[in-house]
Amino acid sequence: MATRRAQPDIVPDENTAKAPKATKAKVEKAPREVDADGNPVKRSRTVRGDRNHLARSIDTVLRSQEGPITVSEIVAAITYADESHPSSGAVAAALKRWSEQGYITINPKPLAFKSFQSKAKGATLDAFLEKSREDRLAARRAAKAA
């Protein structure tokens, strides 16, 4: 812990005077794109497909593979029309969420898909998601009634 000490009285002279602050140059913004009517063009996210398109793609890859498959292998197996791939974070989040919900079993380190749980082997992803929605709704109704 620093102690407080009295500072010597320093009288500024021409040798110790502060230099004037430099002024910042103003940065010009790039002109906004406008459409034919002169309205600014809005940029939005790239649309890859319908709702849950990534989940369906991941499920397709998992069902086509035998044995453990890592996140990077899943990402490499999914290619969009513009030759890009989904983010590994999005794939990892889906695997963790499905593991918590009881759809699959995973290997925690390195994160990899192990197998489908017995109740999900014969079912589809859409059926599992619908069942989990119904379970959550029933739980909310029960909590509200209590």
KASUL-V722331 format. One record per pair of residues at least 24 apart in sequence whose C-alpha atoms are under 10 Angstrom apart, sorted by the first residue. I is the first residue (numbers start at 0). J is the second residue. If there is no record, write none. Layout:
BEGIN
i & j
I & J
I & J
END
This chain:
BEGIN
i & j
47 & 79
47 & 80
47 & 81
47 & 85
48 & 79
51 & 125
53 & 77
53 & 85
53 & 89
53 & 90
53 & 93
54 & 89
54 & 90
54 & 93
54 & 94
54 & 97
54 & 124
54 & 125
55 & 123
55 & 124
55 & 125
56 & 90
57 & 90
57 & 93
57 & 94
57 & 124
58 & 93
58 & 94
58 & 123
58 & 124
59 & 123
59 & 124
61 & 103
61 & 112
61 & 113
61 & 114
61 & 115
62 & 114
62 & 115
62 & 120
62 & 123
65 & 113
65 & 114
66 & 111
66 & 112
66 & 113
66 & 114
67 & 105
67 & 106
67 & 110
67 & 111
67 & 112
67 & 113
67 & 114
68 & 105
68 & 106
68 & 110
68 & 111
68 & 112
68 & 113
68 & 114
69 & 105
69 & 106
69 & 108
69 & 109
69 & 110
69 & 111
69 & 112
69 & 113
70 & 94
70 & 109
70 & 110
70 & 111
70 & 112
71 & 110
71 & 111
72 & 111
73 & 111
73 & 112
97 & 124
97 & 127
97 & 128
100 & 127
100 & 128
100 & 131
101 & 127
101 & 131
102 & 127
102 & 128
102 & 131
END
